[in-house]
Amino acid sequence: PEAQINLRRKHRIVAGLVAVLLTGALGFGIASGWNQGYERVRTQRFLRDLAISHTLEQNIDAAENRVFDAPSDYVDACATLQVLAGQWETQLDNLSVDAVALAQSRWQPGEKFEDAMKRLAEIIRLNHQKIQFVQKQINLRIEAQSVPREKQDAFWQENFQPLRQQILDLDTHKSQILRTLVARN
């Protein structure tokens, strides 16, 4: 009888240990599953915001390029830029928040991921600089109102085109960063 009691006690201890281990494993599995789910959602949100941001940037570039086809469209292009720049700036802010959330959701980010996030942060910074140049282009519309009509074309050529060139230089720099990012991944 004493041997049976000791055997039952050992079985209970072993059963208790197995239950604790299984509960721990189940808890760990649930926690990692939730984390993967949150990471997937954050990744999808990040990619969505990245796509929207890229589309808005392309629309801004198209509005700027429109003046090369019809120089009289500077005022209309600036009005379009004003609408798009506000949306793009908001989208870039969302993208920055999503990038931080995505980086924080990774348990073990890895060197490639950290490098990619640094390069992405640089691209977002350059996009914010681009918005500043676009805002300067938009402000030209107000300045142009004080310029006589016969000097309007010269005014736009002197002021809009140098800003556009600075934007193109930023775009070239962003392209180099993207090429490096793609090459490393």
Disulfide bonds with the S-S distance in Angstrom:
none
